[in-house]
Amino acid sequence: MPADARMAAITGEGFEAPALGEPYLLTPGPLTTCYAVKQAMLRDWGSWDDDFRAMTAELRRRLLALTGDRNDEYDCVPMQGSGSFCVEAMLGSFVPKDGKVLVLANGAYGLRAAQTMQYLGRAYTLIDKGDYLPPRGDEVAAALDADPAITHVLAIHCETSSGILNPVAEISDVVYARGRKLLVDSMSAFGAIPLDVNDIRYEAMVSSANKCIEGVPGFGFVIARKSELEAAKGHSHSLSLDVHAQWATMEKTGQWRFTPPTHVVAAFLEALRIHEAEGGVAGRGARYISNRDTMVAGMRELGFETLLSDRWLSPIIVTFFCPAHENFVFSRFYDLMKGKGFIIYPGKLTVVDSFRVGCIGRMDHHVMRRVVEAARQSLAEMNVPDAAPPRAALDERAKLAA
């Protein structure tokens, strides 16, 4: 894609209507991509060809640049599959068989990590904060002090089941002060929320192509300290999810061990170039913050309430309580919003009825104003005059947040 066209793509063109007329995906990924990213998938690539090997090398180089690694201490290992594949690969590769993980959970993805540890048959313990609050440094410190067998801590950077942005810097400080190692699931945050290795220490992190870089699904990636990659040999429970083996092969041949998602890689490289043209992590994050603030303010004017206090709202996705009014039925609201060009996300909470609205993807604040207007019209069509949530939901939030 020419540079002038790339700049047009990130300065407004394409925000007002997705390519081919499809609805906006107001989800935490897959998300709405720009036409240039879609167009990059129109060519076929040979997975062992030198041209594709050069693409893999560029992908790894560009992702490492987003970490701020100035001392060549880290490397990037792309892995086929979804984000959950990469989380399992990270846990199975970097935690030795006699290790023990402290899993920090405040939603579905922390709990999924704990379930992954069960499948791996490796020791773990869990801090479960529920849906409303993040794990804090003092809690992590106490757990580490109480259990010297813990070798690693797993933190979720942004828990998208609720939208909480967790304090990973605070958690990192106490982990390393106690001689343990931090692993980060930054699936829905990397590329828009800083995770600079000079500011936040971690041994490895994982993310995915179809999140804040605004690529399409098909692979994730592990960014890890080289010393940890070297030490991971022989740890993995799985042939295909062995991060060390994938890294060693890429270092030796420049190739993926098994068939790579060639078209997805081509799309992701275009997404990375657009990300850089937008101003990198800072530029992408600023747009998402603007999206969130515009959308939340408008939804609150309609009477909707956020699950979380402003302090913990991420710029990735926001959870709203469902209205208490008897005429509100989420499935009907979903269909009405989709008919107006916006696909929202069901809630993923166990305590209260909720839904989620994503702030990421090829959207800006103008689009988010249209989201609010679509919600207003949908409520009117459902004859719901007030979007206020049940009193019990607000009481539960206040009790748990106290």
PEVENLIN-V638208 format. One record per residue. N is the residue number from 1. PHI is phi in whole degrees, 0 to 359 (* if undefined). OMEGA is omega in whole degrees, -180 to 180 (none if undefined). D_FIRST is the distance of its C-alpha to the first C-alpha in Angstrom with 1 decimal. Layout:
((N:PHI:OMEGA:D_FIRST) (N:PHI:OMEGA:D_FIRST))
//
This chain:
((1:*:180:0.0) (2:299:-176:3.8) (3:299:-178:6.5) (4:293:177:8.5) (5:292:179:6.6) (6:296:178:6.4) (7:296:177:10.0) (8:298:-178:10.9) (9:294:-177:10.2) (10:255:179:12.6) (11:244:172:15.1) (12:137:-178:16.4) (13:296:179:14.3) (14:98:179:14.7) (15:286:-172:17.7) (16:281:179:20.3) (17:202:177:19.7) (18:299:178:17.9) (19:301:176:15.9) (20:66:175:18.5) (21:77:-180:21.3) (22:286:180:22.1) (23:290:171:24.0) (24:290:176:22.9) (25:262:179:23.9) (26:269:-173:26.1) (27:230:177:26.5) (28:274:179:26.0) (29:108:3:23.5) (30:303:-175:22.3) (31:223:180:20.7) (32:289:179:18.5) (33:250:180:14.8) (34:279:-176:12.0) (35:299:-178:10.6) (36:298:178:7.0) (37:292:177:9.3) (38:298:-176:11.5) (39:297:-179:9.2) (40:295:-178:8.4) (41:270:-175:12.2) (42:279:179:12.7) (43:254:175:13.2) (44:270:-178:16.4) (45:233:173:17.0) (46:277:-172:20.4) (47:293:179:21.6) (48:257:-176:23.7) (49:287:-180:21.4) (50:300:180:20.6) (51:297:-180:16.8) (52:287:175:17.1) (53:299:177:19.6) (54:294:177:17.2) (55:295:178:14.9) (56:297:179:18.0) (57:297:179:19.0) (58:294:177:15.8) (59:303:-179:16.2) (60:298:-179:19.8) (61:296:-178:19.4) (62:292:178:17.0) (63:293:178:19.4) (64:299:-180:22.4) (65:298:-180:21.1) (66:286:-178:21.4) (67:271:-176:25.1) (68:78:-180:26.2) (69:292:-178:27.8) (70:259:-174:28.9) (71:248:178:31.6) (72:57:-179:29.8) (73:264:-175:32.0) (74:243:172:29.5) (75:219:-177:27.3) (76:245:-179:24.7) (77:234:174:25.5) (78:290:-178:23.3) (79:226:178:25.6) (80:298:174:25.2) (81:111:-179:26.5) (82:278:179:26.7) (83:301:-180:27.5) (84:296:174:31.2) (85:301:-176:30.8) (86:289:176:29.5) (87:299:178:32.3) (88:296:178:34.8) (89:298:180:33.3) (90:297:-179:33.6) (91:295:-178:37.2) (92:288:-176:38.3) (93:263:-173:37.0) (94:260:176:37.9) (95:264:179:41.1) (96:296:-175:43.9) (97:298:177:46.2) (98:259:177:48.9) (99:277:179:46.7) (100:215:-175:46.8) (101:248:167:44.0) (102:268:-179:44.6) (103:266:178:42.2) (104:260:-174:41.5) (105:239:166:41.1) (106:214:180:40.8) (107:159:-171:39.3) (108:295:-172:38.2) (109:278:170:35.8) (110:294:178:38.4) (111:294:176:40.9) (112:295:177:38.6) (113:297:177:38.4) (114:297:177:42.2) (115:297:177:42.3) (116:299:178:40.1) (117:298:176:42.6) (118:299:179:45.3) (119:298:179:43.6) (120:288:-178:43.2) (121:71:-180:46.9) (122:245:-172:46.4) (123:292:175:48.2) (124:203:170:46.8) (125:225:-168:48.1) (126:226:163:46.5) (127:253:-179:46.5) (128:248:-176:45.7) (129:267:-177:45.3) (130:78:-172:44.9) (131:263:-165:42.3) (132:254:-168:42.9) (133:229:177:43.0) (134:273:168:41.1) (135:292:-178:42.9) (136:247:-175:44.1) (137:302:-177:44.9) (138:293:177:48.7) (139:292:178:48.6) (140:296:179:46.5) (141:300:-179:48.9) (142:296:180:51.9) (143:295:179:50.6) (144:291:179:49.8) (145:295:-177:53.2) (146:279:-174:54.9) (147:221:-179:53.4) (148:293:179:53.0) (149:285:-179:51.8) (150:292:180:48.3) (151:253:-175:45.9) (152:223:173:42.5) (153:238:175:41.3) (154:251:178:38.4) (155:241:173:36.9) (156:268:-177:34.5) (157:294:176:32.1) (158:231:-180:31.6) (159:274:-170:33.9) (160:281:175:32.1) (161:292:176:35.2) (162:240:-176:36.5) (163:99:-179:33.7) (164:288:170:35.6) (165:264:-174:33.8) (166:277:-175:36.1) (167:279:-173:37.4) (168:293:178:36.0) (169:296:178:36.9) (170:298:180:40.4) (171:294:179:40.6) (172:302:-178:39.3) (173:303:-177:42.0) (174:284:178:44.8) (175:298:-176:43.5) (176:282:174:43.4) (177:296:-179:46.6) (178:252:172:48.3) (179:73:177:46.9) (180:255:-177:44.6) (181:239:-178:41.0) (182:253:171:38.2) (183:244:-174:35.6) (184:237:168:33.1) (185:268:179:31.4) (186:253:-173:28.4) (187:308:-173:26.8) (188:255:-177:26.1) (189:234:-174:25.9) (190:298:-178:23.9) (191:104:178:20.8) (192:232:179:22.5) (193:240:-174:26.1) (194:304:172:26.9) (195:220:-175:28.3) (196:283:-177:28.7) (197:294:177:30.9) (198:280:-179:32.7) (199:250:-178:33.8) (200:232:-178:34.3) (201:276:174:35.7) (202:204:179:34.9) (203:273:-180:35.1) (204:203:173:32.3) (205:219:178:29.9) (206:230:172:27.8) (207:210:-171:24.9) (208:221:-176:22.6) (209:294:-170:19.0) (210:257:179:19.5) (211:243:-170:21.0) (212:287:173:19.9) (213:283:176:16.6) (214:69:169:15.8) (215:265:-179:15.0) (216:245:-176:17.1) (217:294:175:20.6) (218:153:176:21.5) (219:205:171:22.2) (220:237:179:23.4) (221:209:177:24.0) (222:250:171:27.1) (223:247:-171:27.1) (224:219:173:30.6) (225:298:-177:32.9) (226:301:178:33.3) (227:297:177:37.0) (228:288:176:36.7) (229:298:179:34.5) (230:296:-178:37.2) (231:286:-175:40.0) (232:282:-178:38.5) (233:302:177:39.5) (234:88:-179:41.9) (235:281:-166:41.4) (236:292:175:39.3) (237:274:-168:41.0) (238:226:174:38.3) (239:294:-173:36.9) (240:281:-178:33.4) (241:254:-179:33.2) (242:276:-177:34.4) (243:294:179:32.0) (244:299:-178:33.9) (245:295:178:33.7) (246:296:180:29.9) (247:297:-178:29.5) (248:298:178:32.0) (249:293:180:30.3) (250:295:179:26.9) (251:294:-176:28.6) (252:277:-171:30.5) (253:240:-175:28.0) (254:78:-175:24.5) (255:249:169:24.7) (256:283:-179:25.3) (257:293:-178:29.0) (258:236:-172:28.4) (259:311:-180:25.8) (260:275:175:22.6) (261:280:-169:20.3) (262:302:-178:17.6) (263:294:179:15.3) (264:293:177:15.9) (265:297:179:15.0) (266:299:178:11.6) (267:295:-178:11.1) (268:293:177:12.8) (269:298:176:10.8) (270:296:178:7.7) (271:297:178:10.6) (272:295:179:12.0) (273:293:177:9.3) (274:293:176:9.6) (275:302:179:13.3) (276:297:-179:13.6) (277:295:179:12.2) (278:281:-179:14.8) (279:112:175:17.5) (280:67:-177:17.8) (281:300:-178:20.9) (282:295:-179:22.7) (283:294:180:20.0) (284:295:-180:19.4) (285:297:-180:23.1) (286:296:178:24.0) (287:295:-180:22.1) (288:293:177:23.8) (289:298:177:27.2) (290:298:177:26.8) (291:302:-179:26.1) (292:299:-175:29.2) (293:297:179:31.5) (294:296:-177:30.8) (295:291:-178:31.3) (296:296:179:34.3) (297:300:-180:36.1) (298:293:-180:35.7) (299:294:177:36.9) (300:294:176:39.8) (301:297:177:40.8) (302:279:180:41.2) (303:107:178:43.4) (304:294:177:41.2) (305:239:176:41.8) (306:279:176:39.5) (307:299:-172:40.8) (308:255:171:40.2) (309:288:-177:41.3) (310:303:-176:38.8) (311:302:-173:39.2) (312:251:180:37.6) (313:291:176:34.9) (314:275:173:31.5) (315:272:-177:28.3) (316:260:-179:27.1) (317:204:-177:29.6) (318:236:177:32.9) (319:264:177:36.0) (320:243:170:38.3) (321:293:171:41.9) (322:290:178:42.6) (323:299:-180:44.9) (324:279:-174:48.6) (325:303:-174:49.3) (326:297:-179:50.8) (327:278:-178:48.5) (328:278:174:45.3) (329:232:-172:44.1) (330:301:-177:40.7) (331:300:177:39.9) (332:291:178:40.5) (333:299:178:38.5) (334:302:-178:35.6) (335:296:179:35.8) (336:294:178:36.0) (337:295:179:33.0) (338:297:178:31.0) (339:297:178:32.2) (340:264:173:30.9) (341:100:-177:27.4) (342:224:176:27.7) (343:262:178:28.4) (344:266:-171:30.5) (345:237:175:31.9) (346:298:175:35.5) (347:289:179:37.5) (348:225:-179:38.3) (349:252:-178:41.5) (350:260:-171:44.9) (351:265:-174:47.1) (352:227:175:45.8) (353:283:-174:43.9) (354:205:170:40.4) (355:215:-175:36.8) (356:234:176:33.5) (357:233:-179:30.6) (358:281:-179:27.3) (359:247:-173:25.5) (360:252:-177:22.2) (361:108:-175:19.0) (362:282:-179:16.9) (363:221:172:20.0) (364:230:-174:21.6) (365:294:176:25.2) (366:296:177:25.2) (367:295:-178:24.5) (368:294:174:27.2) (369:295:177:29.7) (370:292:176:29.1) (371:299:-180:29.8) (372:298:179:33.1) (373:296:177:34.0) (374:297:178:33.4) (375:295:179:35.7) (376:298:180:38.3) (377:296:-179:38.3) (378:294:177:38.5) (379:298:179:41.5) (380:297:179:43.2) (381:293:177:42.8) (382:272:-176:44.4) (383:59:175:47.1) (384:248:-176:46.4) (385:284:-175:47.5) (386:218:-178:46.9) (387:268:-179:44.2) (388:299:-179:46.4) (389:281:176:46.6) (390:300:178:49.9) (391:303:-178:52.2) (392:296:179:52.5) (393:294:178:48.7) (394:293:178:48.9) (395:295:178:52.1) (396:296:178:50.5) (397:299:-178:47.6) (398:295:-179:50.1) (399:293:-176:52.3) (400:284:-180:49.7) (401:274:-176:48.0) (402:290:none:51.3))
//
